[in-house]
C-alpha cells in the first residue's frame, strides 16, 4: 500500500505544435482523398466555425481545430500576397 502523505508527480507530454501550413496540407489531402472539394470545405469551416465541414478522416477535423480560424486566414493571406503581390 502506498503512503498517502507523499505527493505524486505525473509527467504529461505536450503535443508538438503544428504549423498552420502543415495542418492545411494534411487537412486538404484528407478532404481530397475522401472526394470533397477541399477549398469549399475549408472556406465553409473558416466562415462558420462548424467543424463538420472537415472530415474526421486521418484526424483532419481534430487537426484543424487545434489552430484558431484567424491564424488560418492569416497564413492563407500571407501566402497569397507573397506569391502574387510581392
Jmol script that loads the backbone (N, CA, C; Angstrom):
load data "model"
ATOM      1  N   UNK A   1       0.840  -1.183   0.000  1.00  0.00           N
ATOM      2  CA  UNK A   1       0.000   0.000   0.000  1.00  0.00           C
ATOM      3  C   UNK A   1       0.888   1.250   0.000  1.00  0.00           C
ATOM      4  N   UNK A   2       0.503   2.274  -0.775  1.00  0.00           N
ATOM      5  CA  UNK A   2       1.296   3.493  -0.871  1.00  0.00           C
ATOM      6  C   UNK A   2       0.980   4.437   0.278  1.00  0.00           C
ATOM      7  N   UNK A   3       1.992   5.195   0.613  1.00  0.00           N
ATOM      8  CA  UNK A   3       1.797   6.229   1.627  1.00  0.00           C
ATOM      9  C   UNK A   3       0.910   7.326   1.068  1.00  0.00           C
ATOM     10  N   UNK A   4      -0.063   7.759   1.806  1.00  0.00           N
ATOM     11  CA  UNK A   4      -0.921   8.845   1.328  1.00  0.00           C
ATOM     12  C   UNK A   4      -0.352  10.212   1.684  1.00  0.00           C
ATOM     13  N   UNK A   5       0.773  10.242   2.379  1.00  0.00           N
ATOM     14  CA  UNK A   5       1.389  11.513   2.757  1.00  0.00           C
ATOM     15  C   UNK A   5       2.369  12.017   1.706  1.00  0.00           C
ATOM     16  N   UNK A   6       2.628  11.231   0.678  1.00  0.00           N
ATOM     17  CA  UNK A   6       3.585  11.629  -0.356  1.00  0.00           C
ATOM     18  C   UNK A   6       2.854  12.200  -1.571  1.00  0.00           C
ATOM     19  N   UNK A   7       3.422  13.242  -2.108  1.00  0.00           N
ATOM     20  CA  UNK A   7       2.869  13.832  -3.323  1.00  0.00           C
ATOM     21  C   UNK A   7       3.313  13.013  -4.516  1.00  0.00           C
ATOM     22  N   UNK A   8       2.390  12.739  -5.390  1.00  0.00           N
ATOM     23  CA  UNK A   8       2.733  12.015  -6.610  1.00  0.00           C
ATOM     24  C   UNK A   8       2.849  13.018  -7.743  1.00  0.00           C
ATOM     25  N   UNK A   9       3.813  12.785  -8.600  1.00  0.00           N
ATOM     26  CA  UNK A   9       4.038  13.653  -9.749  1.00  0.00           C
ATOM     27  C   UNK A   9       3.743  12.880 -11.026  1.00  0.00           C
ATOM     28  N   UNK A  10       3.142  13.564 -11.952  1.00  0.00           N
ATOM     29  CA  UNK A  10       2.843  12.966 -13.242  1.00  0.00           C
ATOM     30  C   UNK A  10       3.487  13.817 -14.321  1.00  0.00           C
ATOM     31  N   UNK A  11       4.111  13.165 -15.260  1.00  0.00           N
ATOM     32  CA  UNK A  11       4.662  13.876 -16.407  1.00  0.00           C
ATOM     33  C   UNK A  11       3.670  13.761 -17.552  1.00  0.00           C
ATOM     34  N   UNK A  12       3.278  14.902 -18.061  1.00  0.00           N
ATOM     35  CA  UNK A  12       2.373  14.925 -19.196  1.00  0.00           C
ATOM     36  C   UNK A  12       3.153  15.460 -20.384  1.00  0.00           C
ATOM     37  N   UNK A  13       3.182  14.658 -21.429  1.00  0.00           N
ATOM     38  CA  UNK A  13       3.896  15.111 -22.614  1.00  0.00           C
ATOM     39  C   UNK A  13       3.000  16.028 -23.430  1.00  0.00           C
ATOM     40  N   UNK A  14       3.550  17.176 -23.792  1.00  0.00           N
ATOM     41  CA  UNK A  14       2.807  18.110 -24.623  1.00  0.00           C
ATOM     42  C   UNK A  14       2.832  17.614 -26.054  1.00  0.00           C
ATOM     43  N   UNK A  15       1.721  17.829 -26.734  1.00  0.00           N
ATOM     44  CA  UNK A  15       1.700  17.521 -28.157  1.00  0.00           C
ATOM     45  C   UNK A  15       2.542  18.575 -28.860  1.00  0.00           C
ATOM     46  N   UNK A  16       3.315  18.160 -29.851  1.00  0.00           N
ATOM     47  CA  UNK A  16       4.096  19.165 -30.570  1.00  0.00           C
ATOM     48  C   UNK A  16       3.159  20.117 -31.318  1.00  0.00           C
ATOM     49  N   UNK A  17       3.530  21.391 -31.315  1.00  0.00           N
ATOM     50  CA  UNK A  17       2.700  22.368 -32.012  1.00  0.00           C
ATOM     51  C   UNK A  17       2.789  22.112 -33.504  1.00  0.00           C
ATOM     52  N   UNK A  18       1.666  22.218 -34.161  1.00  0.00           N
ATOM     53  CA  UNK A  18       1.631  22.002 -35.596  1.00  0.00           C
ATOM     54  C   UNK A  18       1.583  23.351 -36.293  1.00  0.00           C
ATOM     55  N   UNK A  19       2.367  23.492 -37.340  1.00  0.00           N
ATOM     56  CA  UNK A  19       2.366  24.734 -38.103  1.00  0.00           C
ATOM     57  C   UNK A  19       1.117  24.789 -38.963  1.00  0.00           C
ATOM     58  N   UNK A  20       0.639  25.988 -39.177  1.00  0.00           N
ATOM     59  CA  UNK A  20      -0.599  26.175 -39.924  1.00  0.00           C
ATOM     60  C   UNK A  20      -0.471  25.599 -41.328  1.00  0.00           C
ATOM     61  N   UNK A  21       0.651  25.857 -41.993  1.00  0.00           N
ATOM     62  CA  UNK A  21       0.795  25.358 -43.361  1.00  0.00           C
ATOM     63  C   UNK A  21       0.831  23.831 -43.414  1.00  0.00           C
ATOM     64  N   UNK A  22       1.436  23.203 -42.431  1.00  0.00           N
ATOM     65  CA  UNK A  22       1.459  21.737 -42.375  1.00  0.00           C
ATOM     66  C   UNK A  22       0.054  21.196 -42.110  1.00  0.00           C
ATOM     67  N   UNK A  23      -0.663  21.841 -41.196  1.00  0.00           N
ATOM     68  CA  UNK A  23      -2.022  21.418 -40.882  1.00  0.00           C
ATOM     69  C   UNK A  23      -2.907  21.539 -42.114  1.00  0.00           C
ATOM     70  N   UNK A  24      -2.817  22.678 -42.822  1.00  0.00           N
ATOM     71  CA  UNK A  24      -3.642  22.871 -44.012  1.00  0.00           C
ATOM     72  C   UNK A  24      -3.344  21.823 -45.073  1.00  0.00           C
ATOM     73  N   UNK A  25      -2.098  21.495 -45.233  1.00  0.00           N
ATOM     74  CA  UNK A  25      -1.706  20.479 -46.210  1.00  0.00           C
ATOM     75  C   UNK A  25      -2.333  19.128 -45.872  1.00  0.00           C
ATOM     76  N   UNK A  26      -2.272  18.752 -44.608  1.00  0.00           N
ATOM     77  CA  UNK A  26      -2.824  17.462 -44.188  1.00  0.00           C
ATOM     78  C   UNK A  26      -4.345  17.432 -44.283  1.00  0.00           C
ATOM     79  N   UNK A  27      -4.992  18.537 -43.898  1.00  0.00           N
ATOM     80  CA  UNK A  27      -6.449  18.614 -43.975  1.00  0.00           C
ATOM     81  C   UNK A  27      -6.892  18.605 -45.437  1.00  0.00           C
ATOM     82  N   UNK A  28      -6.203  19.363 -46.281  1.00  0.00           N
ATOM     83  CA  UNK A  28      -6.517  19.407 -47.707  1.00  0.00           C
ATOM     84  C   UNK A  28      -6.423  18.004 -48.307  1.00  0.00           C
ATOM     85  N   UNK A  29      -5.356  17.297 -47.996  1.00  0.00           N
ATOM     86  CA  UNK A  29      -5.171  15.936 -48.520  1.00  0.00           C
ATOM     87  C   UNK A  29      -6.285  14.997 -48.062  1.00  0.00           C
ATOM     88  N   UNK A  30      -6.644  15.081 -46.795  1.00  0.00           N
ATOM     89  CA  UNK A  30      -7.701  14.210 -46.262  1.00  0.00           C
ATOM     90  C   UNK A  30      -9.031  14.489 -46.960  1.00  0.00           C
ATOM     91  N   UNK A  31      -9.350  15.760 -47.160  1.00  0.00           N
ATOM     92  CA  UNK A  31     -10.599  16.115 -47.832  1.00  0.00           C
ATOM     93  C   UNK A  31     -10.603  15.617 -49.278  1.00  0.00           C
ATOM     94  N   UNK A  32      -9.487  15.813 -49.982  1.00  0.00           N
ATOM     95  CA  UNK A  32      -9.382  15.366 -51.370  1.00  0.00           C
ATOM     96  C   UNK A  32      -9.501  13.847 -51.467  1.00  0.00           C
ATOM     97  N   UNK A  33      -8.841  13.134 -50.560  1.00  0.00           N
ATOM     98  CA  UNK A  33      -8.897  11.671 -50.566  1.00  0.00           C
ATOM     99  C   UNK A  33     -10.322  11.160 -50.366  1.00  0.00           C
ATOM    100  N   UNK A  34     -11.116  11.875 -49.596  1.00  0.00           N
ATOM    101  CA  UNK A  34     -12.498  11.460 -49.343  1.00  0.00           C
ATOM    102  C   UNK A  34     -13.457  11.943 -50.434  1.00  0.00           C
ATOM    103  N   UNK A  35     -12.938  12.675 -51.425  1.00  0.00           N
ATOM    104  CA  UNK A  35     -13.764  13.099 -52.550  1.00  0.00           C
ATOM    105  C   UNK A  35     -14.458  14.437 -52.383  1.00  0.00           C
ATOM    106  N   UNK A  36     -14.087  15.203 -51.364  1.00  0.00           N
ATOM    107  CA  UNK A  36     -14.670  16.522 -51.150  1.00  0.00           C
ATOM    108  C   UNK A  36     -13.885  17.571 -51.927  1.00  0.00           C
ATOM    109  N   UNK A  37     -14.488  18.735 -52.123  1.00  0.00           N
ATOM    110  CA  UNK A  37     -13.778  19.883 -52.684  1.00  0.00           C
ATOM    111  C   UNK A  37     -13.092  20.576 -51.499  1.00  0.00           C
ATOM    112  N   UNK A  38     -11.785  20.375 -51.344  1.00  0.00           N
ATOM    113  CA  UNK A  38     -11.100  20.898 -50.152  1.00  0.00           C
ATOM    114  C   UNK A  38     -11.242  22.403 -49.949  1.00  0.00           C
ATOM    115  N   UNK A  39     -11.176  23.168 -51.036  1.00  0.00           N
ATOM    116  CA  UNK A  39     -11.267  24.625 -50.908  1.00  0.00           C
ATOM    117  C   UNK A  39     -12.637  25.017 -50.338  1.00  0.00           C
ATOM    118  N   UNK A  40     -13.698  24.477 -50.904  1.00  0.00           N
ATOM    119  CA  UNK A  40     -15.047  24.806 -50.418  1.00  0.00           C
ATOM    120  C   UNK A  40     -15.243  24.390 -48.967  1.00  0.00           C
ATOM    121  N   UNK A  41     -14.747  23.219 -48.614  1.00  0.00           N
ATOM    122  CA  UNK A  41     -14.924  22.716 -47.251  1.00  0.00           C
ATOM    123  C   UNK A  41     -14.152  23.570 -46.243  1.00  0.00           C
ATOM    124  N   UNK A  42     -12.924  23.930 -46.592  1.00  0.00           N
ATOM    125  CA  UNK A  42     -12.111  24.746 -45.682  1.00  0.00           C
ATOM    126  C   UNK A  42     -12.719  26.141 -45.540  1.00  0.00           C
ATOM    127  N   UNK A  43     -13.204  26.713 -46.648  1.00  0.00           N
ATOM    128  CA  UNK A  43     -13.862  28.019 -46.580  1.00  0.00           C
ATOM    129  C   UNK A  43     -15.107  27.928 -45.694  1.00  0.00           C
ATOM    130  N   UNK A  44     -15.888  26.874 -45.864  1.00  0.00           N
ATOM    131  CA  UNK A  44     -17.075  26.688 -45.026  1.00  0.00           C
ATOM    132  C   UNK A  44     -16.720  26.650 -43.554  1.00  0.00           C
ATOM    133  N   UNK A  45     -15.642  25.959 -43.232  1.00  0.00           N
ATOM    134  CA  UNK A  45     -15.208  25.892 -41.834  1.00  0.00           C
ATOM    135  C   UNK A  45     -14.759  27.265 -41.329  1.00  0.00           C
ATOM    136  N   UNK A  46     -13.954  27.962 -42.130  1.00  0.00           N
ATOM    137  CA  UNK A  46     -13.442  29.266 -41.702  1.00  0.00           C
ATOM    138  C   UNK A  46     -14.594  30.258 -41.496  1.00  0.00           C
ATOM    139  N   UNK A  47     -15.540  30.264 -42.411  1.00  0.00           N
ATOM    140  CA  UNK A  47     -16.647  31.220 -42.338  1.00  0.00           C
ATOM    141  C   UNK A  47     -17.604  30.926 -41.186  1.00  0.00           C
ATOM    142  N   UNK A  48     -17.883  29.645 -40.952  1.00  0.00           N
ATOM    143  CA  UNK A  48     -18.910  29.300 -39.966  1.00  0.00           C
ATOM    144  C   UNK A  48     -18.362  28.857 -38.611  1.00  0.00           C
ATOM    145  N   UNK A  49     -17.157  28.290 -38.626  1.00  0.00           N
ATOM    146  CA  UNK A  49     -16.620  27.720 -37.388  1.00  0.00           C
ATOM    147  C   UNK A  49     -17.167  26.328 -37.118  1.00  0.00           C
ATOM    148  N   UNK A  50     -17.975  25.807 -38.034  1.00  0.00           N
ATOM    149  CA  UNK A  50     -18.586  24.493 -37.872  1.00  0.00           C
ATOM    150  C   UNK A  50     -17.589  23.407 -38.294  1.00  0.00           C
ATOM    151  N   UNK A  51     -17.094  22.619 -37.347  1.00  0.00           N
ATOM    152  CA  UNK A  51     -16.074  21.614 -37.672  1.00  0.00           C
ATOM    153  C   UNK A  51     -16.581  20.473 -38.549  1.00  0.00           C
ATOM    154  N   UNK A  52     -17.905  20.357 -38.720  1.00  0.00           N
ATOM    155  CA  UNK A  52     -18.408  19.263 -39.551  1.00  0.00           C
ATOM    156  C   UNK A  52     -18.129  19.490 -41.035  1.00  0.00           C
ATOM    157  N   UNK A  53     -17.657  20.664 -41.400  1.00  0.00           N
ATOM    158  CA  UNK A  53     -17.204  20.886 -42.779  1.00  0.00           C
ATOM    159  C   UNK A  53     -15.951  20.066 -43.080  1.00  0.00           C
ATOM    160  N   UNK A  54     -15.242  19.677 -42.037  1.00  0.00           N
ATOM    161  CA  UNK A  54     -13.982  18.956 -42.188  1.00  0.00           C
ATOM    162  C   UNK A  54     -14.179  17.503 -41.801  1.00  0.00           C
ATOM    163  N   UNK A  55     -13.734  16.607 -42.673  1.00  0.00           N
ATOM    164  CA  UNK A  55     -13.853  15.183 -42.403  1.00  0.00           C
ATOM    165  C   UNK A  55     -13.001  14.778 -41.199  1.00  0.00           C
ATOM    166  N   UNK A  56     -13.431  13.762 -40.518  1.00  0.00           N
ATOM    167  CA  UNK A  56     -12.615  13.246 -39.416  1.00  0.00           C
ATOM    168  C   UNK A  56     -11.574  12.245 -39.933  1.00  0.00           C
ATOM    169  N   UNK A  57     -11.631  11.936 -41.216  1.00  0.00           N
ATOM    170  CA  UNK A  57     -10.675  11.023 -41.845  1.00  0.00           C
ATOM    171  C   UNK A  57      -9.246  11.531 -41.628  1.00  0.00           C
ATOM    172  N   UNK A  58      -8.363  10.633 -41.271  1.00  0.00           N
ATOM    173  CA  UNK A  58      -6.954  10.960 -40.987  1.00  0.00           C
ATOM    174  C   UNK A  58      -6.799  12.064 -39.941  1.00  0.00           C
ATOM    175  N   UNK A  59      -7.763  12.161 -39.036  1.00  0.00           N
ATOM    176  CA  UNK A  59      -7.686  13.112 -37.924  1.00  0.00           C
ATOM    177  C   UNK A  59      -7.727  14.579 -38.376  1.00  0.00           C
ATOM    178  N   UNK A  60      -8.254  14.829 -39.580  1.00  0.00           N
ATOM    179  CA  UNK A  60      -8.246  16.179 -40.140  1.00  0.00           C
ATOM    180  C   UNK A  60      -9.047  17.165 -39.300  1.00  0.00           C
ATOM    181  N   UNK A  61     -10.204  16.749 -38.824  1.00  0.00           N
ATOM    182  CA  UNK A  61     -11.053  17.656 -38.026  1.00  0.00           C
ATOM    183  C   UNK A  61     -10.347  18.063 -36.739  1.00  0.00           C
ATOM    184  N   UNK A  62      -9.748  17.106 -36.102  1.00  0.00           N
ATOM    185  CA  UNK A  62      -9.022  17.386 -34.865  1.00  0.00           C
ATOM    186  C   UNK A  62      -7.841  18.325 -35.123  1.00  0.00           C
ATOM    187  N   UNK A  63      -7.152  18.112 -36.231  1.00  0.00           N
ATOM    188  CA  UNK A  63      -6.009  18.958 -36.579  1.00  0.00           C
ATOM    189  C   UNK A  63      -6.423  20.409 -36.803  1.00  0.00           C
ATOM    190  N   UNK A  64      -7.464  20.607 -37.595  1.00  0.00           N
ATOM    191  CA  UNK A  64      -7.848  21.984 -37.937  1.00  0.00           C
ATOM    192  C   UNK A  64      -8.367  22.734 -36.715  1.00  0.00           C
ATOM    193  N   UNK A  65      -8.920  22.006 -35.766  1.00  0.00           N
ATOM    194  CA  UNK A  65      -9.446  22.662 -34.572  1.00  0.00           C
ATOM    195  C   UNK A  65      -8.351  23.057 -33.578  1.00  0.00           C
ATOM    196  N   UNK A  66      -7.126  22.620 -33.811  1.00  0.00           N
ATOM    197  CA  UNK A  66      -6.018  22.996 -32.934  1.00  0.00           C
ATOM    198  C   UNK A  66      -5.483  24.386 -33.252  1.00  0.00           C
ATOM    199  N   UNK A  67      -5.936  24.946 -34.365  1.00  0.00           N
ATOM    200  CA  UNK A  67      -5.471  26.254 -34.819  1.00  0.00           C
ATOM    201  C   UNK A  67      -6.673  27.189 -34.890  1.00  0.00           C
ATOM    202  N   UNK A  68      -6.492  28.407 -34.429  1.00  0.00           N
ATOM    203  CA  UNK A  68      -7.571  29.390 -34.490  1.00  0.00           C
ATOM    204  C   UNK A  68      -7.870  29.738 -35.947  1.00  0.00           C
ATOM    205  N   UNK A  69      -9.129  29.998 -36.249  1.00  0.00           N
ATOM    206  CA  UNK A  69      -9.520  30.306 -37.627  1.00  0.00           C
ATOM    207  C   UNK A  69      -8.824  31.556 -38.150  1.00  0.00           C
ATOM    208  N   UNK A  70      -8.615  32.552 -37.302  1.00  0.00           N
ATOM    209  CA  UNK A  70      -7.931  33.761 -37.769  1.00  0.00           C
ATOM    210  C   UNK A  70      -6.472  33.482 -38.127  1.00  0.00           C
ATOM    211  N   UNK A  71      -5.851  32.514 -37.473  1.00  0.00           N
ATOM    212  CA  UNK A  71      -4.486  32.125 -37.832  1.00  0.00           C
ATOM    213  C   UNK A  71      -4.459  31.461 -39.203  1.00  0.00           C
ATOM    214  N   UNK A  72      -5.491  30.691 -39.506  1.00  0.00           N
ATOM    215  CA  UNK A  72      -5.580  30.056 -40.827  1.00  0.00           C
ATOM    216  C   UNK A  72      -5.725  31.131 -41.895  1.00  0.00           C
ATOM    217  N   UNK A  73      -6.616  32.097 -41.669  1.00  0.00           N
ATOM    218  CA  UNK A  73      -6.798  33.192 -42.627  1.00  0.00           C
ATOM    219  C   UNK A  73      -5.513  33.992 -42.807  1.00  0.00           C
ATOM    220  N   UNK A  74      -4.827  34.252 -41.715  1.00  0.00           N
ATOM    221  CA  UNK A  74      -3.573  34.993 -41.782  1.00  0.00           C
ATOM    222  C   UNK A  74      -2.549  34.261 -42.644  1.00  0.00           C
ATOM    223  N   UNK A  75      -2.414  32.959 -42.450  1.00  0.00           N
ATOM    224  CA  UNK A  75      -1.471  32.163 -43.233  1.00  0.00           C
ATOM    225  C   UNK A  75      -1.840  32.162 -44.713  1.00  0.00           C
ATOM    226  N   UNK A  76      -3.126  31.998 -45.003  1.00  0.00           N
ATOM    227  CA  UNK A  76      -3.575  31.999 -46.395  1.00  0.00           C
ATOM    228  C   UNK A  76      -3.333  33.352 -47.060  1.00  0.00           C
ATOM    229  N   UNK A  77      -3.632  34.436 -46.359  1.00  0.00           N
ATOM    230  CA  UNK A  77      -3.436  35.767 -46.919  1.00  0.00           C
ATOM    231  C   UNK A  77      -1.958  36.073 -47.139  1.00  0.00           C
ATOM    232  N   UNK A  78      -1.121  35.734 -46.174  1.00  0.00           N
ATOM    233  CA  UNK A  78       0.330  35.940 -46.325  1.00  0.00           C
ATOM    234  C   UNK A  78       0.846  35.188 -47.547  1.00  0.00           C
ATOM    235  N   UNK A  79       0.421  33.941 -47.678  1.00  0.00           N
ATOM    236  CA  UNK A  79       0.860  33.117 -48.800  1.00  0.00           C
ATOM    237  C   UNK A  79       0.412  33.738 -50.124  1.00  0.00           C
ATOM    238  N   UNK A  80      -0.828  34.195 -50.192  1.00  0.00           N
ATOM    239  CA  UNK A  80      -1.336  34.812 -51.406  1.00  0.00           C
ATOM    240  C   UNK A  80      -0.532  36.069 -51.749  1.00  0.00           C
ATOM    241  N   UNK A  81      -0.321  36.905 -50.763  1.00  0.00           N
ATOM    242  CA  UNK A  81       0.417  38.158 -51.005  1.00  0.00           C
ATOM    243  C   UNK A  81       1.838  37.852 -51.446  1.00  0.00           C
ATOM    244  N   UNK A  82       2.522  36.931 -50.777  1.00  0.00           N
ATOM    245  CA  UNK A  82       3.896  36.582 -51.141  1.00  0.00           C
ATOM    246  C   UNK A  82       4.001  36.060 -52.572  1.00  0.00           C
ATOM    247  N   UNK A  83       3.023  35.288 -52.990  1.00  0.00           N
ATOM    248  CA  UNK A  83       3.078  34.687 -54.327  1.00  0.00           C
ATOM    249  C   UNK A  83       2.572  35.610 -55.433  1.00  0.00           C
ATOM    250  N   UNK A  84       1.677  36.524 -55.119  1.00  0.00           N
ATOM    251  CA  UNK A  84       1.021  37.291 -56.177  1.00  0.00           C
ATOM    252  C   UNK A  84       1.271  38.792 -56.178  1.00  0.00           C
ATOM    253  N   UNK A  85       1.650  39.341 -55.060  1.00  0.00           N
ATOM    254  CA  UNK A  85       1.743  40.791 -54.988  1.00  0.00           C
ATOM    255  C   UNK A  85       3.144  41.324 -54.693  1.00  0.00           C
ATOM    256  N   UNK A  86       4.013  40.495 -54.268  1.00  0.00           N
ATOM    257  CA  UNK A  86       5.358  40.972 -53.891  1.00  0.00           C
ATOM    258  C   UNK A  86       6.356  40.612 -54.958  1.00  0.00           C
TER     259      UNK A  86
END
end "model"
wireframe off; spacefill off
backbone 0.3
color backbone group
